[in-house]
């Protein structure tokens, strides 16, 4: 199956997929879609509540259905995904996969520097146990790398700089 012209942003929670996605959508005149927002809309509750009330298995099932929907019904969009979305079957059918890479420490610094840092930390229950979160980050790095068509190191860069790097790498990838 031919890949659609979607761009799918993957990476660890808090790396800036939503922020970069919106900036990239503006730059490329495409719609930005947030996978987590779609899941919350479908379930009619916050992701944190899905995990607490229904469990991770239910959440992953919704994620799987979202992946099917995106691959069959969405094109010409920038799609920001949740941190574990890279594991869904058929991810490569959704579009070109862009891994936003960052060290765990830089992600924490980024979140803590934002004006609504406490809100961002609260909506990510996994970040309440930093050692566990750091281990998960390390475990997921190889998975992100293996799924990515393009990898962009986002550390110390503004969303505009990241978008410029993505656009440059997309041009290079087209000629490979």
C-alpha positions in Angstrom: 0.0 0.0 0.0 1.3 3.4 -0.9 2.0 5.7 2.0 -0.4 8.7 2.4 1.0 12.2 2.5 0.4 12.4 6.3 3.3 13.3 8.6 3.2 11.3 11.9 5.1 12.7 14.9 6.3 10.1 17.4 8.4 10.5 20.5 8.3 10.4 24.3 5.7 12.2 26.3 6.4 15.9 26.8 8.9 16.1 23.8 6.7 18.6 22.1 4.8 16.6 19.4 1.6 18.7 19.7 3.5 22.0 19.7 5.7 21.0 16.8 2.7 19.5 15.0 0.7 22.7 15.1 3.8 24.7 13.9 4.5 22.3 11.1 0.8 22.3 10.0 1.0 26.1 9.7 4.2 26.0 7.8 2.9 23.3 5.3 -0.7 24.5 5.2 -2.0 21.2 6.5 -4.4 20.3 9.3 -2.9 19.3 12.6 -4.5 16.3 14.3 -3.8 15.3 17.9 -4.2 11.6 18.4 -4.7 12.0 22.2 -7.4 14.6 21.7 -9.2 12.2 19.3 -9.0 9.3 21.8 -10.4 11.6 24.6 -13.2 12.7 22.3 -14.0 9.1 21.4 -14.0 7.9 25.0 -15.6 11.1 26.3 -13.0 11.2 29.1 -9.4 12.3 29.7 -6.6 9.8 28.9 -5.7 9.7 32.6 -9.3 8.7 33.4 -9.2 6.0 30.7 -6.1 4.4 32.3 -7.6 4.7 35.9 -11.1 3.6 35.1 -10.8 1.2 32.2 -7.1 0.2 32.2 -4.3 0.4 29.8 -5.7 -2.5 27.7 -8.8 -0.5 26.8 -6.7 2.5 26.0 -4.4 0.5 23.7 -7.5 -0.9 21.9 -8.8 2.6 21.3 -5.4 3.5 20.0 -5.4 0.5 17.6 -8.8 1.7 16.3 -7.5 5.2 15.9 -4.6 3.9 13.8 -7.0 2.0 11.5 -9.1 5.2 11.1 -6.1 7.4 10.4 -4.6 5.0 7.8 -7.9 4.6 6.0 -9.6 8.0 6.3 -7.0 10.8 6.8 -4.6 12.3 4.3 -2.6 15.5 4.0 -2.4 16.0 7.8 0.1 16.4 10.5 -0.6 13.8 13.2 0.8 14.2 16.7 0.6 10.9 18.6 0.8 9.7 22.2 4.2 8.4 23.5 3.2 4.7 23.1 1.5 5.1 19.7 4.6 4.0 17.8 3.7 0.4 18.8 0.4 0.3 16.8 0.2 -2.2 14.0 0.3 -0.5 10.6 1.9 2.7 11.8 3.8 2.9 8.5 0.6 3.0 6.5 -0.5 6.2 8.2 2.3 8.3 6.7 5.9 9.4 7.0 7.0 8.9 10.5 9.1 11.6 12.2 10.7 10.8 15.5 11.2 13.9 17.7 14.2 12.8 19.8 15.4 14.3 23.1 17.1 13.2 26.2 14.9 12.5 29.2 16.5 15.4 31.1 15.8 17.9 28.3 12.1 16.8 28.2 11.8 17.5 31.9 13.5 20.9 31.5 11.1 21.7 28.6 8.0 20.8 30.6 9.2 22.6 33.7 10.0 25.8 31.7 6.5 26.0 30.3 4.0 28.5 31.9 1.6 25.7 32.8 4.2 23.2 33.9 2.2 21.8 36.9 -0.8 21.2 34.6 1.4 19.4 32.1 3.0 17.2 34.8 -0.4 16.4 36.3 -1.8 15.1 33.1 1.1 12.7 32.7 0.8 10.3 35.7 3.8 8.4 34.5 6.0 11.4 35.3 5.1 11.2 39.0 7.7 8.5 39.3 10.7 9.9 37.5 12.9 6.9 37.8 10.2 4.7 36.2 9.6 7.3 33.5 13.4 7.5 32.8 13.5 3.7 32.4 10.6 3.8 30.0 12.2 6.6 28.0 15.4 4.5 27.6 13.3 1.4 26.7 11.3 3.2 24.0 14.2 5.0 22.3 15.2 2.0 20.1 11.5 1.5 19.2 11.1 5.1 18.1 14.3 4.9 16.1 13.3 1.7 14.3 9.9 3.1 13.3 11.2 6.5 12.1 11.6 7.5 8.5 13.2 10.8 9.8 14.7 11.6 13.2 15.1 15.1 14.4 16.9 16.0 17.6 14.8 18.7 19.2 16.9 19.5 22.2 17.5 23.2 22.8 15.5 24.1 19.6 12.4 26.3 19.2 9.4 24.8 17.4 10.3 27.0 14.3 13.8 25.6 14.2 12.5 22.1 14.5 10.0 22.7 11.6 12.9 24.0 9.5 14.9 20.9 10.2 11.9 18.6 9.4 11.3 20.4 6.1 15.0 20.0 5.2 15.0 16.3 6.0 11.8 15.7 4.1 13.4 17.2 1.0 16.4 15.0 1.4 14.3 11.9 2.0 12.4 12.5 -1.3 15.6 12.2 -3.2 16.8 9.0 -1.5 
